[in-house]
Amino acid sequence: MESLSTLRSVNETTPVCSPKYAGIHEMKMELSLLLESLKFHMNCPDSQKTALSGLATILLHSDEAKEIFRKCGGLLFVRTLLTSVDSEQVKVAAIYTLVCAIEHSMLSKKQLCDMSMFRFLYSQLVSEESRKQLKIFSSFVILCLVTNNSEGQMLVRTSHCLDVLVNMFRSNDFKNSLLQPEDSHLLDEIKEEESSLKLWKGIASCLCGCVNNPQSVDNQMICASAFPAALSIIEKTCDQDIIRLILSFISLTVANNENNQERIGLIGGLNVLLQVFHNQVKLLEVHPSRDAMQMMKHIASTIVSCIEDNEDNKLLIADLHITHLLLHALSLDSVDTSTKSQLVNALVLCTESCEKSQKEFIEHNGVPSLVQLMANIQEEEFSKSATYLLHMCLDSQKSNSTWMTPETFNDKQAVEKTTKQPYENVMSPVNYFGFVF
């Protein structure tokens, strides 16, 4: 997701230097002076911008300043200024100041989190007169207000901000900047596309916050309408940042939500995700890199989110031969231990309670391959996951005479020699499998 440090470059008027103070009293004095400057220059946009830039710089670098600013009424004053001023430039500076004031500050966030604030943000998002810069920061204020805040998630929905964000996410207006930003040659077109891309990333990050931490089932259901657009983009773009954001959006929108899992399966989303994973494996074979491995882990986590506790999707992904592809990825020498652990966890989720995937695991030499990896990788977490996977597939094969082979028993003996813990004491890696973002 977009961070404040990333978005700070959008506001070119804000200094990036960190102010130094001898103590709290000096900081409080400067905050007070800057607020007074705002009050005495209500008809001078340039002076207001300067004062707001100074406030933003102090708030950005100090949690104590955020607390002082809230207690002295600065937060509410800047909010009032934001909702009443006509100057677009002052609005941008004011909303950026609010972002600096509420990020990582729950008390400041709660003070701003009400219906009137969300209605104002809604008006900025839908207004054709609002510049992209203002919409970018409006989306980031929403992200700050909904993160770790169920009340904010409810307000973003009831104020219809969420509907607007979803519609913007899937709008064709972003198509060129998302899919073909390199095709523009004119400076004005390049700047416009860069601005559109920043706005789309802000919207995507905002949607992730609206559905997750805490989980909001109601918001997840609304965001599901953006699945077709998300899949269309991820199918066509090569931009790793865009792919990463869409994977996060899909993961968080289907997580613990059976209806959305079914939707993603129904519209062919698993096929698209598997193709993206396949492309990433090919890229890793040609150009091994840490970024490529991180992306492969991210895709695997997204696929797991779509199939966990969903038998229908497990069957769909089995028909697409996910097990063979995961085994191939595991065999790559360029893949590090952390990534291999994530791939094994994904294999566990794909094969658990799925006879077809278990059979594919056996038929594509999954047992000897994993036994060899266990001999080479002496890590407890990897050993637990691999042991659970091996015993699950071998026990299933043993109980199914239609596809049992004599080699099964030799494979199982090799597993028992390689693993130190008995099968009965092995905890399912499902319990500690998590997202990687």
HUGIUR-V269722 format. One record per backbone hydrogen bond with DSSP energy under -1.0 kcal/mol. CO is the residue of the C=O (numbers start at 1). NH is the residue of the N-H. E is the energy in kcal/mol with one decimal. If there is no record, write none. Layout:
co=<CO | CO>
nh=<NH | NH>
e=<E | E>
This chain:
co=<3 | 4 | 7 | 8 | 10 | 11 | 23 | 24 | 25 | 26 | 27 | 28 | 29 | 30 | 31 | 32 | 33 | 34 | 35 | 36 | 41 | 44 | 45 | 46 | 47 | 48 | 49 | 50 | 51 | 52 | 53 | 54 | 55 | 56 | 62 | 63 | 64 | 65 | 66 | 67 | 68 | 69 | 69 | 70 | 73 | 74 | 75 | 76 | 77 | 78 | 79 | 81 | 87 | 88 | 89 | 90 | 91 | 92 | 93 | 94 | 95 | 96 | 97 | 98 | 99 | 102 | 105 | 106 | 107 | 108 | 109 | 112 | 114 | 115 | 116 | 117 | 118 | 119 | 120 | 121 | 122 | 123 | 131 | 132 | 133 | 134 | 135 | 136 | 137 | 138 | 139 | 140 | 141 | 142 | 143 | 146 | 149 | 150 | 151 | 152 | 154 | 155 | 156 | 157 | 160 | 161 | 162 | 163 | 164 | 165 | 166 | 168 | 171 | 172 | 174 | 175 | 176 | 180 | 186 | 187 | 188 | 189 | 190 | 191 | 192 | 193 | 194 | 195 | 196 | 197 | 198 | 199 | 200 | 201 | 202 | 203 | 204 | 205 | 206 | 207 | 211 | 213 | 216 | 217 | 218 | 219 | 220 | 222 | 223 | 224 | 226 | 227 | 228 | 229 | 230 | 231 | 233 | 239 | 240 | 241 | 242 | 243 | 244 | 245 | 246 | 247 | 248 | 249 | 250 | 251 | 254 | 257 | 258 | 259 | 260 | 261 | 262 | 263 | 264 | 265 | 268 | 269 | 270 | 271 | 272 | 273 | 274 | 275 | 276 | 277 | 278 | 279 | 280 | 281 | 282 | 283 | 289 | 290 | 291 | 292 | 293 | 294 | 295 | 296 | 297 | 298 | 299 | 300 | 301 | 302 | 303 | 304 | 307 | 310 | 311 | 312 | 313 | 314 | 315 | 317 | 318 | 321 | 322 | 323 | 324 | 325 | 326 | 327 | 329 | 332 | 336 | 337 | 338 | 339 | 340 | 341 | 342 | 343 | 344 | 345 | 346 | 347 | 348 | 351 | 354 | 355 | 356 | 357 | 358 | 359 | 360 | 361 | 362 | 365 | 366 | 367 | 368 | 369 | 370 | 371 | 372 | 373 | 377 | 379 | 380 | 381 | 382 | 383 | 384 | 385 | 386 | 387 | 388 | 389 | 390 | 391 | 392 | 393 | 394 | 395 | 400 | 405 | 407 | 408 | 409 | 410 | 411 | 412 | 413 | 414 | 415 | 422 | 423 | 428 | 429>
nh=<7 | 8 | 10 | 11 | 12 | 14 | 27 | 28 | 29 | 30 | 31 | 32 | 33 | 34 | 35 | 36 | 37 | 38 | 39 | 40 | 44 | 48 | 49 | 50 | 51 | 52 | 53 | 54 | 55 | 56 | 57 | 58 | 59 | 60 | 66 | 67 | 68 | 69 | 70 | 71 | 72 | 74 | 75 | 73 | 77 | 78 | 79 | 80 | 81 | 82 | 83 | 85 | 91 | 92 | 93 | 94 | 95 | 96 | 97 | 98 | 99 | 100 | 101 | 102 | 103 | 105 | 109 | 110 | 111 | 112 | 113 | 114 | 118 | 119 | 120 | 121 | 122 | 123 | 124 | 125 | 126 | 127 | 135 | 136 | 137 | 138 | 139 | 140 | 141 | 142 | 143 | 144 | 145 | 146 | 147 | 149 | 153 | 154 | 155 | 156 | 158 | 159 | 162 | 160 | 164 | 165 | 166 | 167 | 168 | 169 | 170 | 171 | 174 | 175 | 178 | 179 | 180 | 183 | 190 | 191 | 192 | 193 | 194 | 195 | 196 | 197 | 198 | 199 | 200 | 201 | 202 | 203 | 204 | 205 | 206 | 207 | 208 | 209 | 210 | 211 | 216 | 148 | 220 | 221 | 222 | 223 | 224 | 225 | 226 | 227 | 230 | 231 | 232 | 233 | 234 | 235 | 237 | 243 | 244 | 245 | 246 | 247 | 248 | 249 | 250 | 251 | 252 | 253 | 254 | 255 | 257 | 261 | 262 | 263 | 264 | 265 | 266 | 267 | 269 | 268 | 272 | 273 | 274 | 275 | 276 | 277 | 278 | 279 | 280 | 281 | 282 | 283 | 284 | 285 | 286 | 287 | 293 | 294 | 295 | 296 | 297 | 298 | 299 | 300 | 301 | 302 | 303 | 304 | 305 | 306 | 307 | 308 | 310 | 314 | 315 | 316 | 317 | 318 | 319 | 322 | 321 | 325 | 326 | 327 | 328 | 329 | 330 | 331 | 332 | 335 | 340 | 341 | 342 | 343 | 344 | 345 | 346 | 347 | 348 | 349 | 350 | 351 | 352 | 354 | 358 | 359 | 360 | 361 | 362 | 363 | 364 | 366 | 365 | 369 | 370 | 371 | 372 | 373 | 374 | 375 | 376 | 377 | 379 | 383 | 384 | 385 | 386 | 387 | 388 | 389 | 390 | 391 | 392 | 393 | 394 | 395 | 396 | 397 | 398 | 399 | 403 | 408 | 411 | 412 | 413 | 414 | 415 | 416 | 417 | 418 | 419 | 425 | 426 | 431 | 432>
e=<-2.1 | -1.5 | -1.9 | -1.2 | -1.2 | -1.5 | -1.7 | -3.0 | -2.2 | -2.0 | -2.4 | -2.3 | -2.3 | -2.4 | -2.1 | -2.3 | -2.2 | -1.8 | -2.0 | -2.0 | -1.8 | -2.1 | -2.7 | -1.9 | -2.2 | -2.7 | -2.4 | -1.9 | -2.3 | -2.7 | -1.9 | -1.8 | -2.7 | -2.3 | -1.4 | -1.8 | -2.5 | -2.9 | -2.1 | -2.4 | -2.2 | -1.7 | -1.1 | -1.2 | -1.9 | -2.5 | -1.9 | -2.4 | -2.4 | -2.7 | -2.1 | -2.2 | -2.1 | -2.3 | -2.2 | -2.8 | -2.8 | -2.0 | -1.8 | -2.1 | -2.0 | -2.2 | -1.7 | -2.0 | -1.8 | -2.2 | -2.3 | -2.5 | -1.6 | -1.2 | -1.2 | -1.6 | -1.8 | -2.5 | -1.8 | -2.3 | -2.5 | -2.1 | -1.7 | -2.0 | -2.1 | -1.3 | -1.8 | -2.7 | -1.8 | -2.1 | -2.3 | -1.6 | -2.2 | -1.9 | -2.1 | -2.4 | -2.2 | -1.9 | -1.6 | -1.7 | -1.8 | -1.9 | -2.4 | -2.4 | -2.6 | -2.1 | -2.6 | -1.3 | -1.7 | -2.6 | -2.5 | -2.2 | -2.4 | -2.4 | -1.8 | -1.1 | -1.2 | -1.6 | -2.2 | -2.4 | -2.2 | -1.5 | -2.4 | -2.5 | -2.1 | -2.4 | -2.4 | -2.2 | -2.2 | -2.4 | -2.1 | -2.0 | -2.6 | -2.4 | -2.1 | -2.3 | -2.7 | -2.5 | -2.1 | -2.4 | -1.8 | -1.7 | -1.6 | -1.0 | -1.8 | -2.2 | -2.3 | -2.2 | -1.5 | -2.4 | -1.3 | -1.3 | -2.1 | -1.8 | -2.5 | -2.7 | -2.2 | -2.2 | -2.4 | -1.6 | -2.4 | -2.3 | -2.5 | -2.1 | -2.3 | -2.5 | -2.1 | -2.5 | -2.8 | -2.8 | -2.6 | -1.7 | -1.8 | -1.3 | -2.1 | -2.2 | -2.4 | -1.9 | -2.4 | -1.7 | -2.6 | -1.9 | -2.5 | -1.3 | -1.7 | -2.6 | -2.3 | -1.9 | -2.4 | -2.4 | -2.5 | -2.5 | -2.0 | -2.2 | -2.1 | -2.1 | -2.3 | -1.8 | -1.5 | -3.5 | -1.8 | -2.6 | -2.3 | -2.0 | -2.2 | -2.1 | -2.5 | -2.2 | -2.3 | -2.0 | -2.4 | -2.2 | -2.1 | -1.4 | -1.0 | -2.2 | -2.2 | -1.8 | -2.0 | -2.0 | -2.7 | -1.8 | -2.0 | -1.4 | -1.7 | -1.4 | -2.5 | -2.4 | -2.1 | -2.3 | -2.2 | -1.3 | -1.1 | -1.2 | -2.2 | -2.3 | -1.8 | -2.3 | -2.3 | -2.2 | -2.1 | -2.2 | -2.3 | -2.0 | -2.1 | -2.4 | -2.1 | -2.2 | -2.0 | -2.6 | -2.0 | -2.2 | -1.9 | -2.8 | -1.7 | -2.5 | -1.4 | -1.6 | -2.4 | -2.6 | -2.0 | -1.9 | -2.4 | -1.7 | -1.5 | -2.6 | -1.3 | -2.5 | -2.6 | -2.2 | -2.8 | -2.6 | -2.3 | -2.3 | -2.8 | -2.5 | -2.0 | -2.3 | -2.8 | -2.7 | -1.8 | -2.1 | -2.5 | -1.7 | -1.3 | -1.7 | -2.7 | -2.5 | -2.0 | -2.0 | -2.1 | -2.2 | -1.7 | -1.8 | -2.5 | -1.2 | -1.6 | -1.8 | -1.0>
